[in-house]
């Protein structure tokens, strides 16, 4: 099983090292170290990978498919925060750190499409981070990338019109619109599904 994980990681190596701005050696060292702590999962669309309100103890590295990241508002509304695709990790850093203290997660992750992923033990990787400097370096790059993604999401949502938000989404994440549901995209853009349907016909 770890061998299959390493093969999947190799398929996404070039795109990931470019996205994170790291050396291939660092990527490969992290892959080898994490391999004993992974479990392959294949889930259907709609499967919850992490549930809000329960303690987060694992995260997922996506080898194929799309996961949706979100949270439940005070009013009980399901709000979409973003999407995770091939070569990326699910998991909120604050939820994972809180999970080590027994605190419940505030965010959820759900399979937006059928997903093949690798479930990784967070506490085991945290022990490795304390023991190996290169793991700490890898996580810093992951966090930096997450901050850039967060900034991109904020920039998309900062547009005053739904038309502009949709155009910015298409520019930032080319091809993703065709892989996700209209409902998920509407939630991300902060509009109703009915308006999303009309917008797609004209935009």
C-alpha positions, 0 to 999 in steps of 0.5 A: 500500500505505501508503494501505491501511495508513493506512485500516486505522489510521483504523478503529482510531484512536478505540479506540487513542487512548483506550486509549493516552491520546494525542491523535489528532494524535499517532496520525496523525503516527505513522501517516504516519511509519511508513507507508513502512516497512510491509508487509501480511501475511495469514496463516493460523491457526497461522502464526508471526509471531515465532519464539523463538530467532531475532533479532527485527527486525520487529513487527506491527500487527494490523488483524484477528484475534488473535495469541498471545504466549508463550515456551518454558519450560526444560522445553520447554513452550509457555506462553501469556503473552497475546493481541494483538487489533485495533489492537495491536502484537505484539513484546516490547520487550526482544526487539526491543532485543536484536535490534538487538544480534543477540540471539535473541528469547525470546518467540514470537508466533503467529496464533491466528486468521487474521490480517491485519497490517502488518509494521513495520521496528523499526530504521527506527522506532528511527531515527525515534525518535532524530530525532523527539520525538513518536515517542519520546512515542508509544512511551512510551505504548505501553510504559505500555499494555504495563505495564498489560496485564502487570499485568492478566495478573498480576492474573488469574493471582494468583487461587488457583482456576482458576474465579476466573482464568477469571472474571477473564479474562472480565471483563478481556477480554470476548468474547476467549474465543470467539475463541481455542482452548481449548488457548490459554486453558488454557495462559494460565490454567495448567490442562490442556485437559481441566480447561478443558473441564470448567470451561467446562461449569460456569463 
